[in-house]
Amino acid sequence: NEAGKAYRGKEKIRALLKKALAGAKGSKQSVKVLNLRFVKPDVAIEEGEVSVTGKDGGSDLGRYEAVWLKLDGKWYMSRVRDLPDAVADEGPPATGKLKP
């Protein structure tokens, strides 16, 4: 979450999402996959954008990264996290530390 707390396990994540989505009735969500790369044949990293449009017409756009694992022929999401908003005129966050 925004405070940095991690949730693990289906039931905890399901409860978290149910609570978060309760206030979003009437909203619409769309997901756009921007990049998908395979680090191994059974491990993929997905980057994308999620757009949520509220009942009032206002929208919110956020970036995410998900790690997928293939187990017994099925793909499972192992981890997903929000990514910080990109600033057009800034380099990657590590640029300042790596440059010297």
C-alpha positions in Angstrom: 0.0 0.0 0.0 1.0 3.7 0.0 2.6 3.3 3.4 4.8 0.5 2.2 3.0 -2.4 4.0 3.1 -5.6 2.0 0.2 -8.1 2.0 0.8 -11.8 1.3 -1.7 -14.6 0.7 -4.9 -14.9 -1.3 -7.2 -14.2 1.6 -5.4 -11.1 2.8 -5.1 -9.7 -0.7 -8.8 -10.5 -1.4 -9.9 -8.7 1.8 -7.7 -5.7 0.9 -9.1 -5.4 -2.6 -12.7 -5.9 -1.4 -12.3 -3.0 1.1 -10.5 -0.8 -1.5 -13.1 -1.4 -4.2 -16.1 -0.9 -2.0 -15.8 2.8 -2.5 -15.3 2.5 -6.2 -18.8 1.3 -7.2 -19.7 2.6 -10.7 -16.1 3.1 -11.6 -14.4 1.5 -14.6 -10.9 0.2 -14.7 -8.8 -0.6 -17.8 -5.3 -2.2 -17.9 -2.8 -1.5 -20.7 0.3 -3.8 -20.8 3.2 -1.7 -22.0 6.0 -4.2 -21.8 6.4 -7.9 -21.2 9.8 -9.6 -21.0 10.7 -13.1 -20.2 13.7 -13.4 -17.9 13.4 -17.2 -18.1 10.9 -19.4 -20.0 8.8 -19.7 -16.8 9.3 -16.1 -15.4 7.9 -13.0 -17.0 7.9 -9.3 -15.9 5.0 -7.2 -17.0 4.9 -3.4 -16.9 1.7 -1.5 -17.6 -0.7 1.2 -16.8 -4.0 1.1 -14.9 -6.7 3.7 -15.5 -9.6 4.1 -13.2 -12.5 6.3 -14.3 -15.0 7.3 -11.6 -18.7 7.8 -11.8 -18.1 11.6 -12.0 -15.9 11.2 -15.1 -12.6 11.9 -13.3 -9.8 9.5 -14.0 -6.6 8.3 -12.3 -3.7 6.7 -14.1 -1.0 4.6 -12.4 1.9 2.5 -13.5 2.6 -1.0 -12.2 5.0 -4.0 -12.5 4.0 -7.6 -12.1 6.1 -10.8 -11.9 4.5 -13.9 -13.4 5.6 -17.5 -12.7 4.7 -20.5 -14.8 4.0 -23.6 -12.5 2.6 -26.9 -13.8 1.7 -25.2 -17.2 -0.3 -22.3 -15.6 0.8 -18.7 -15.2 0.5 -17.2 -11.7 1.0 -13.6 -10.6 3.8 -13.8 -8.0 4.1 -10.1 -7.1 2.7 -6.8 -8.2 3.7 -3.3 -7.2 2.9 0.3 -8.0 5.6 2.2 -9.8 6.3 5.9 -9.2 5.0 8.4 -11.7 7.6 9.2 -14.3 8.7 12.8 -14.7 9.5 13.6 -18.3 12.6 15.7 -17.7 14.2 13.5 -15.0 16.5 10.5 -15.5 16.0 7.3 -13.7 16.1 7.6 -9.9 19.5 5.9 -9.6 21.2 8.3 -12.2 22.4 10.7 -9.5 24.0 7.9 -7.5 25.5 6.0 -10.4 26.9 9.0 -12.3 29.9 9.6 -10.0 
